[in-house]
Each structure stands twice: as C-alpha cells, then as structure tokens.
C-alpha cells in the first residue's frame, strides 16, 4: 500500500509541474483514497515533498491552491504539517493581497457584493479591468483561488506548531489578521481564520487571586475565548488537585469539553467562579479573547475578583477541532506577588450600593443628535502610483488553474450571521444576569505595510451585550457540526477546459499579463510591482489551466 501511495503521489507532483489538466484530477483522487491507509510517517514525507511546490513558482497559481487543499486534507488525517503549514500561510498572505485588490476594484466599478470565487466569469474580469487595466487577470485569479487558500490555512492554524510560528513572526501575523478581517466580510471561511490568528497571539498570563493575595503564571494554548480560559483556570487553581484556592472545583465533564472532549449532554451548563478584572479595574468579559487582556510590561495580567452575580455559559470549545490545555507554570513568592499587587487597581464594588453616600455617581446617558457617519472604507493594500496624467491604479499580476471538488479541508459549515465581534460561546440558564460588552466602533485596517498595520487590529470589533438564556438556540451550534473530510471523492474538473486540438494552443507570449488585450497603438498603462507571485510563462494564455472563460 505504501508503494502504491508513493507512486500516486509522484503522479500528482508530475502532473502539477507539467500543468497536465488530464492527469491532475485523477492523481489527486488516488492520493485521497490511499492516504488514510498508510502510516502517518509516509504522509509526512509526502507533505515535505509538496513544500517546494507550495513555496515556489514551479506550478500555476491555481494548481498551488489545489495542492494547498491536498496538504490540508493530509493534516486532517493526523499528519504533522511541518514546513508545509508555514508555506501555506505565506501563500495566503501573497494571494490575499491580490484578492483584496480585486474586491477594492469591484467596489470602485459599481459596488455590490463580489461574485463567489467559484463562480467568477469573464464578465467579472472585464469589470475590474476598467479600474485595474492589465492587472485585472491576476487580481481575478487571486480572487478565484482565495477560498482554497483560506480553507487550507484554516486547517494549518488548527495545529499548535503553526500557531507558534505565527506568534514568533509578528509582521506576518499582523498582515494575516488584517487580510482575514477584510476578506471575512465576503467569505465566511475567513471568520475562523481570524479567530485562529487571534488565538495564536498569546500563550501565557499572570493570574492574581484577590481573596488570597496569591499570584500564578499560567501557560496555555488552543484557548479561543475567555469562557474557555475561565473554566480551565478554575480547574487548575481550585481545590486540592489544583493550587488550593477555595471554591467548588469544576465538573470534570466541563473541563474535558474545553480541552479535547465532546460536550456531555448531562453537563452542558457551566457556572462561573469569578469576576475577571484587568489590572486597571476594567472588567474582562468572557466573550472576549485572552489576547485582549490588558498588559503590564508585555505580560497579560488577570485579576480574579468575587462575582457580583452568578454567571453561566455552555460547555464546549468554540473551535471543536482545536485541542486546548492550560497549566500553572509557577506561583509567585510572597514578596514578588506583593510588588505586583501594588501595580493593580484596588477592588471596587462591581454594583454600587444605592444606600451608600460616597460611591461614585453613575454617568448620565448621552444622546447624540448628530447623524451617524459611515465607517471610513479601508484603503487598498497596494501602493498607489502617480503618473503624468495622475492616473491611479492598484496593480496585481495573474495566476490560473483548475478547481477541485467543492468543499473544504475541514468541511464547510454554514456560519451564523457575521458581526465584527467574535461569536459568543453559549447560553446560560436564563436565571442570572448576562455577560455583556460595551459598544465601540470596529477598528479600521490600514493598507498593507508591516510597519503601518496596527498590530491590535484583529477585526474582532466590539462584543455587544446579548441575552444568554437556555431557551434560545446555541449560537455556536454551527461551529459544533462534525468536520467532514474534504475532497473525499474524485475532484471535479469544473475549472478545467477541454485540451485544445494539436496546434491550437498559441506559443507563450512575451507580453505581460493583459497586454495582449490592449488596443493597437495604445500606450501601456503605468504599473508598479504588487508583490504577487510571478506567473509561469504562458499560463495566462493557456486554455487548459485557467477557468473556463480563459
């Protein structure tokens, strides 16, 4: 079986490099059928062999997108991603820029939602050409392949090693967050990519228990929101099996559902232990993410205060395919803890006593009578170029390839209505007040330049107050749908045109992308490099490796 898989994988690589539209789909299908029947070590070797194709220009951009999906499917079978995971993120960064250029051009040429990437036509390319000129084919191809790159990245970011890499590469992480934030407005797959990137931002915190005066440094990974962090902290700190803090230890079934297990139907409602507070006294909402906890000297500081009222939430991870863990790294000695407590705001009543005479008065509500202004549109990722006639263009360059069967490496799941806030994780029983977040405007994203993108611009936006009652449906229900294996059958060849007759295909042109469509005598449009991958010679003229309209 191993030899058969190796032969099939070699066929896949050969078809990719040769851009053979007749051999590529059956080769992918054969690899899928055999991959689950061989040892993980063999799949790791296969991923290692794919890495040069994912990182270079040996194959057409559409082929690279399909190979990224193949790599994601292998990882879902339990294969360590290795360097392939990192290369897929780099490819997403590059192609994401071009996809955003397409979206911006679409907005400038009539507005409305852009076409689904799998349903792009020549009309879409012609429309953005009015704004992008000869760079329209490349931008259109980037949009055509972006979903596949997003699905592959979503799978890779589910692996701790890939998240650790992004955490150690701040510029790449910042740019990916900005790209995912902008693309999530149009493609649901990027909501989860953005959540996984936020998860990767932090893996430690200083946790201080006000009642006992003790303080602990904790390490964690795979924690997607503060509901999960809250529960895992209770498991690590409370009771004799933890660090001995007073209180009722969490039900082991709750803890298991937030680590790597399923939700027990008999233990679905988790009851909270503390009021989570930042070092400045501001509440840390359970709907938030650990990366949003304020810092002192680059260390996230979380204070455990007494609850002002009971809180409850649903058991279970927001991202079920991501395993989580949390452990106490060390406890601060009394002297060090005392120094930290001097830097923390004193405790204040969470709910002022109405009979007290000296409590801080609550502010009066302010009603704004000025009309709400529209959010400023995010500028494009590509630098604008000034020519003699002051013509501005956002140049891109051109990819191409056939599509595989529709689906994802993790299974496409209908997402709940999108908002700028991370989805909440569950409901309480309706008997207690609910966690809420103040309204605040969603952050804007600066153009792509590592030194200009705000590192805090994650796109998560505000977390709005919402009623959490057990009678309501669980807003995470879609996230709990079982993951299906992507591309389990033979890949479709929807994007692959029939091969031309002998002599029909023209020799590769020496003209740049789009120049073949310029009217005779027309001056070439002024462009600047966009950072997109170079097109293999002749790809844009090929009738076999582009979408059907090419």
Protein Blocks (a to p, Z undefined) as FASTA:
>chain_A
ZZmmmmmmmmmmmmmmnopaklmmmmmmmmmmmmmmccfklmmmmmmmmmmmmmmmmbcf
klmmmmmmmmmmmmmnopafkjmlmmmmmmmmmmmmmmmmmmmmmmmnngajdddfklcc
fklmmmmmmmnmmmlmmmmmmmmmmmmmmmmmmmmmmpmklmmmmmmmmklmmmmmmmmm
mmmmmmmklmmmmmmmmmmmpccdcdddfknopacddddehiabfklmmmmmmmmmgojk
lnopacjdddfklmmmmmmpccdfklmbccdfbdcddfkopacdfklcfklpcceehiac
ddddddfbdcdddeddfblmbccddddfbdcdfklmmmmmmmpccdddfbacfkbmkbcc
dddddddfbdcddddddddfbdcdddfkopacddddddddddddeddfkopaddddddfb
dcdfbdcehlaccdddddddddddddddfklpcfklnonopaddddddfkbccfklmmmp
ccddehkbccdfklpccdddehkaccddfbdehklmpcehiacdddddehiacddehklm
pcklmcfkZZ
